[in-house]
């Protein structure tokens, strides 16, 4: 059960305008997060999503609001795409009481029950079984929901990933697992970490439906994820996808990314920037440069508001530090 023929999906002008604004907001929030990190307003680890915005936005558009989304530690973009506010995300990055998880989770561990966004995990690959667990619960309840789990290409080498896809296929769980191949596992390029460079083919060994696709254009992401989600929701079983993307920053804020070949980053920004691709498509649809500028200006205001809100928010109440360690009897 291999590659799928993904049907063409018509995307309206209004839909693409919305997705464009989401991608622009994610990038601006991440740029301000980078600034805040250098000023030590954000501490600890901080993994930015700049360059990969089309994946989270296209995928979130292709699922239902009640479908669960689970991801690893490069999560800020997924959180915003799943409906968390810029204020709640930025405040969580700042470790403030007004953050998505009240300043307790920080960059790598934010979540939102209301938005069915479940993080946010620091142990590489260990969250993939959680995505399978959510899908198992969906099947058990018969509620028609699908869980979608994101991981990096490096995490596709982990044992927990294999165990999760084995169980998902065995039990025909309503799950979509997306490997975001951004070319580097920390600083190790894909061809240096794996003989198999199409991570979707990992699914062939367990009989899972799988395919690889380029994930620079948000419309392509939407079409591929929607096809996979529809398949999983129909009861046919899980799908393993590889979304080929690229991150513009280092693995984390402490990584200068000197391992990239010369000129690679500039080439990717020129040819495969999801925001620029969306701008070009919108202009073909008749959207003017002034309309795009209005969106960009609105995004800058929203991101700056989130930054100011986070900076002025109170620190977490120290007396509540252990509130989430144990459940009440």
C-alpha positions in Angstrom: 0.0 0.0 0.0 2.2 2.8 -1.3 1.9 6.3 -2.7 -1.5 7.9 -3.3 -2.7 9.9 -6.2 -3.8 13.1 -4.4 -6.8 14.7 -6.1 -6.7 18.4 -7.0 -8.3 20.6 -4.4 -9.7 24.0 -5.3 -8.7 26.7 -2.8 -10.7 29.9 -2.7 -9.2 33.4 -2.6 -10.6 33.9 0.9 -9.2 30.6 2.2 -5.7 31.4 0.9 -5.8 34.9 2.3 -6.6 33.4 5.7 -3.7 30.9 5.4 -1.4 33.6 4.2 -2.2 35.7 7.2 -1.6 32.8 9.5 1.8 32.0 8.0 2.8 35.7 8.2 1.8 35.8 11.8 3.7 32.7 12.7 6.9 34.1 11.1 6.5 37.5 12.8 5.9 35.9 16.2 9.0 33.7 15.7 11.1 36.7 14.7 10.1 38.5 17.8 10.7 35.4 19.9 14.3 35.3 18.5 14.7 39.0 19.5 13.3 38.3 23.0 15.7 35.3 23.4 18.7 37.4 22.6 17.5 39.9 25.3 17.1 37.0 27.8 13.4 37.5 28.1 12.9 33.9 26.8 15.2 31.4 28.5 16.0 27.7 28.2 15.5 26.1 24.8 13.8 27.8 21.9 13.2 26.0 18.5 11.9 28.3 15.8 9.6 27.3 13.0 10.7 30.0 10.4 10.6 28.5 6.9 8.2 25.6 7.8 5.0 27.7 8.2 3.1 26.2 5.3 3.1 22.7 6.9 1.4 23.6 10.1 -1.1 26.1 8.4 -2.0 23.8 5.6 -2.4 20.8 7.9 -4.5 22.6 10.5 -6.8 23.8 7.7 -7.3 20.2 6.5 -8.4 18.8 9.9 -11.5 19.4 12.0 -11.4 21.7 15.1 -12.0 18.6 17.3 -9.2 16.6 15.7 -6.1 16.3 18.0 -2.8 17.7 17.0 0.4 16.5 18.7 3.9 17.6 17.9 7.4 17.8 19.2 9.3 20.8 20.6 9.4 22.9 17.4 5.8 23.8 18.2 5.1 27.5 18.2 3.8 27.4 14.6 1.6 24.5 15.2 0.1 26.1 18.3 -0.8 29.3 16.4 -2.1 27.3 13.4 -4.4 25.3 15.7 -6.0 28.4 17.0 -4.0 29.5 20.1 -3.7 33.3 20.3 -0.4 35.1 19.7 -0.7 36.5 23.2 -1.0 33.1 24.8 1.9 31.6 22.9 4.3 34.6 23.4 3.4 34.8 27.1 4.2 31.1 27.5 7.5 31.6 25.8 8.2 34.4 28.3 7.2 32.0 31.1 4.3 34.2 32.3 1.1 33.4 34.1 -1.0 34.5 31.1 0.6 31.9 28.8 -1.1 28.9 27.3 0.0 26.7 30.1 0.4 29.4 32.8 4.1 29.8 32.3 4.8 26.3 33.5 5.4 24.6 30.0 7.5 27.2 28.2 8.7 26.9 24.6 8.6 23.1 24.4 5.6 22.1 26.4 2.6 24.3 25.7 -0.9 22.8 25.1 -4.5 23.8 24.9 -7.4 21.5 25.7 -9.9 23.9 24.1 -8.0 23.8 20.8 -7.2 20.1 21.0 -3.5 21.0 20.8 -1.5 18.6 22.8 2.1 19.9 22.6 4.9 19.9 22.8 7.4 17.2 23.9 11.1 17.4 24.5 12.0 13.7 24.2 12.7 13.0 20.5 10.1 10.6 19.0 8.5 9.8 22.4 5.3 11.7 21.5 4.4 9.6 18.5 2.8 6.8 20.7 0.7 9.6 22.3 -0.6 10.4 18.9 -1.4 6.7 18.4 -3.1 6.7 21.9 -5.3 9.6 20.9 -6.3 7.8 17.7 -7.0 4.6 19.7 -9.3 6.6 22.0 -11.1 8.1 19.0 -11.7 4.6 17.5 -12.8 3.2 20.9 -15.3 6.1 21.3 -16.4 5.9 17.6 -16.4 9.7 17.5 -15.1 10.1 14.0 -12.0 12.1 15.1 -8.5 11.8 13.7 -5.2 12.5 15.5 -2.4 14.1 13.5 1.1 13.8 14.8 4.2 15.8 13.6 7.8 14.8 14.1 11.1 15.6 12.5 13.2 13.5 10.2 15.6 12.7 13.1 12.8 11.4 15.2 11.9 8.9 12.5 15.0 7.0 13.5 13.7 6.4 17.1 12.3 3.1 18.4 9.1 4.7 19.8 8.2 5.9 16.3 8.4 2.3 14.9 6.3 0.9 17.8 3.7 3.6 17.2 3.3 3.0 13.5 3.2 -0.8 14.0 0.3 -0.6 16.5 -1.5 2.1 14.5 -1.5 -0.1 11.4 -2.3 -3.3 13.3 -5.4 -1.7 14.9 -6.3 0.5 11.8 -6.3 3.6 13.9 -7.6 7.0 12.6 -4.1 8.5 12.7 -2.1 10.6 10.3 1.7 10.8 11.1 3.6 13.6 9.4 7.4 13.6 9.2 8.5 17.2 8.6 11.8 16.6 6.8 13.5 20.0 7.2 16.8 18.5 5.9 18.7 18.4 9.3 18.4 16.4 12.5 20.0 19.0 14.7 23.1 19.5 12.6 23.2 16.1 10.8 21.9 16.2 7.2 19.4 13.5 6.2 21.7 11.5 3.9 24.3 11.3 6.8 21.7 9.9 9.2 19.7 7.5 7.1 20.2 5.3 4.1 16.5 5.7 3.3 15.9 9.4 2.6 12.1 9.1 2.0 10.9 8.7 5.6 7.3 7.9 4.4 8.7 4.5 3.2 9.2 3.5 6.8 5.4 2.8 6.6 6.0 0.2 3.8 7.4 -2.3 6.4 4.2 -2.4 8.3 1.8 -2.1 5.3 0.8 1.4 6.0 -0.4 3.8 3.3 2.3 6.3 2.8 3.7 9.0 0.5 6.1 11.9 0.3 5.3 15.4 -1.0 6.9 18.8 -1.2 5.5 21.0 1.5 6.5 24.5 0.5 3.2 25.6 -1.0 0.4 25.8 1.6 -2.2 24.7 -1.0 -0.1 21.5 -1.7 0.1 20.8 2.0 -3.7 21.2 2.4 -4.4 18.8 -0.5 -2.1 16.1 0.8 -3.1 16.3 4.4 -6.8 16.4 3.6 -6.4 13.3 1.4 -4.6 11.5 4.2 -7.1 12.7 6.9 -10.1 11.7 4.8 -8.6 8.2 4.3 -7.9 7.8 8.1 -11.3 9.1 9.0 -13.0 6.6 6.7 -11.8 3.7 8.8 -9.2 2.5 6.3 -6.4 2.9 8.7 -3.5 5.3 9.4 -1.3 7.2 6.9 2.4 8.0 7.2 3.5 11.2 5.3 6.8 12.9 4.7 6.4 16.7 4.2 9.6 18.0 2.6 10.3 21.4 4.0 13.2 23.6 5.2 14.1 25.5 8.4 15.8 28.8 8.0 17.2 29.1 11.5 19.5 26.7 13.4 18.1 23.7 15.3 17.6 26.0 18.3 18.6 29.5 19.2 22.0 28.3 20.4 22.8 26.7 16.9 24.6 29.0 14.4 23.9 26.4 11.6 27.4 26.4 10.1 26.9 22.9 8.8 24.8 24.1 5.8 26.5 24.0 2.4 27.2 27.5 1.1 24.3 29.1 -0.7 21.8 26.5 0.3 19.8 28.7 2.6 19.6 31.6 0.1 18.5 29.2 -2.6 15.7 27.8 -0.4 14.5 31.3 0.6 14.4 32.3 -3.1 12.7 29.2 -4.5 10.7 27.6 -1.7 9.5 30.3 0.7 5.9 29.4 1.5 4.9 33.0 2.2 6.3 34.2 -1.1 4.6 31.3 -2.9 1.3 32.3 -1.3 1.8 35.9 -2.3 2.4 35.0 -5.9 -0.7 32.7 -6.0 -2.8 35.4 -4.4 -1.7 38.0 -6.9 -2.6 35.6 -9.7 -6.1 35.5 -8.1 -6.3 39.3 -8.3 -5.2 40.3 -4.8 -3.4 43.6 -5.0 0.0 44.5 -3.4 -1.9 47.0 -1.2 -4.1 44.3 0.2 -1.1 42.1 1.0 0.6 45.1 2.7 -2.6 45.6 4.8 -2.3 42.0 6.0 1.4 42.3 6.8 0.8 45.5 8.7 -2.0 43.9 10.7 0.2 40.9 11.5 3.0 43.2 12.8 0.5 44.9 15.1 -0.8 41.6 16.4 2.7 40.2 17.0 3.9 43.4 18.7 0.8 43.4 20.9 1.6 39.8 21.9 5.2 40.7 22.7 4.1 43.7 24.8 1.4 41.6 26.5 3.9 38.9 27.4 6.4 41.4 28.7 3.9 43.1 31.0 2.2 39.9 32.2 2.8 38.7 35.8 5.1 35.9 36.8 3.5 32.5 37.6 2.2 32.1 41.2 4.9 30.1 42.9 2.3 28.5 45.2 0.8 26.7 42.2 4.1 25.2 41.1 3.0 21.6 41.9 -0.6 21.9 40.9 -0.2 19.7 37.8 2.3 17.2 39.3 -0.4 14.9 40.8 -4.1 14.6 40.1 -6.6 15.2 42.8 -7.8 12.0 44.6 
